[in-house]
Amino acid sequence: MRLKVIKTNANARVPTYANPGDAGMDLYSCIDYVLKPGERYLIPIGIKVEFPFGYELQVRPRSGLALKYGISVVNTPGTVDAGYRGDIGVILINHGKDDFTIKIGDRIAQAVLNKVEYAEISEVTELSTSKRGEGGYGSSSLKSSE
């Protein structure tokens, strides 16, 4: 599969895989920014992409940034649809207690190409029954003795 990339910013870097076999490719900031505790901000990557219909590009947090600094992606995973041709950005949030400094070229997120299945959507008047039924949030974790 080919991921076509256009740089839209002089500071942009093309996504890269750190190691052979990695699922995620690193996404790099094209700006300097200080993310305050509790703040969320759209960090530009400075690229536009194209990939085949039937796939999405999922934007995910980097585990090291989450563990060490409390930095995450707000809408994780973020989805870039196959038909989107605009600039890519990553909405980061600082869950930590300290300012987090982002420099041009820092790896701030990762992206994974994921196959998408498309459903045939049918409006119906009833659904089949199931063992779970309408048990909602947390219902499957209740002990049978309760």
N, C-alpha and C positions, 0 to 999 in steps of 0.2 A: 504494500500500500504506500501511496505517496502523499505526504503532507506538504502542500505548497505554502510557502511563507513569503510575505512581502514586509520589509521593514518600513515603518512609517515615522520613525524617529531615529536620529543619528546615533543615539545611545542604545538602541535596541540590540538584543542578541537573539539569534535563532534558537528555538528550544533544542535541548540536547538530552540524550540519555547518558547518565553518569557511568553506567556499567552495562555490559552486554546482558541481555535478558531482563533488564529493569522494565517494569510495566509503565512507570511514569517518566515523563520527560520534564526536565527542569524549565521553569518559566522565570525570567529575569526582569527585575525592575529597570525601567529606563529613566527613573528620576531619583533624586535624594528626597527623603521625607522622614520626619520624626512623628511616629504614631504614639499618641498619648494613651495612658491607661484608660480603658473603656471606650476609646475612639474607634470608629470604623472609617475606612477611607478607600476609595477606588484608586488603586495603584496601576498606572498604565504600564503595559508590557511593550508597547510600541511596535506591534505586529498585527497583520491581518493574515488569515489562513484560509485554505481551501482543502477539503478532503471529500471523499466519495459520499454520496447519498446512501443512507442506511447505517451511518455512523454518527456519533456525537463525540465531542471533545469534552471530557469531564475535567473541571478544574478542582483540585483537591489541596488540602493543607499539606505542608511538609511536617513530618512527625517530629523532627528535631526542633523546629521552631516552636511547635506546640508544647513539647515537653520542657524545653529550656526556658522559654520566654512567655508562653501563653498566647502565642500568635496563631490565629486560625483564619480560615476563609468563612465569611459570614454565611453564605448560601451554599454550604458544602453538601454534595458536590455541585458546583456551578456547571451549567451546560452551555456549550457553544454548539448551536445547531448547524447542520451541514450547509444550509442555505445562507448563513450569516456571513457577510463580507466586510463587516466593520472592524474597528480596532478592538483588540482584546485587552481587558483589564481584569484585575483581581481585587475583590472587595475583602480587604484584610480587617481584622479586629484584634485589638490588644486586650486580652483577658488578664494580663499581668499587672504588676504593681508599679513598674518602672516604664519610662519612655523607651520606645524601641526604635533605634535608628536604622533606616533603610538607605543603602547607598546604591548608586547606579551600578548595575551588574550583579547585585545580590540575588541569589535564588530565593524567591519568595513563595512559590507554590509549585505544584506539579500538575501535569496534564496527562490524561489517559484517553486514548482512543477506544471507544466502546461500541460494539455492534448494537443496533437498535432494532427491535422487532416492532412491527406495526400491526395494530389490532383492527379488525373489522368491527365497527361499533354498531350495535343494534339496540334500539330502545324496545324494552319488553314490559309486560305488566306484572311478571313475577319471576323470582329466582328459584333455583332448586334448593332443597334443604341440605343442611350439612350438620355434622356433629357439633361444631362450634356455634352455629346459628348467628345470633346478633351479639354475642359476647364481645364487648368492646375493649378499650385500653386496659391492659393488665389482667384481663379475665383468664388468660391461659396460665398465669402464674399463681393463681389461687390454689391452695391445697385442697385435695378432694374431701378432707374431713371438715372443711369450713362450710 
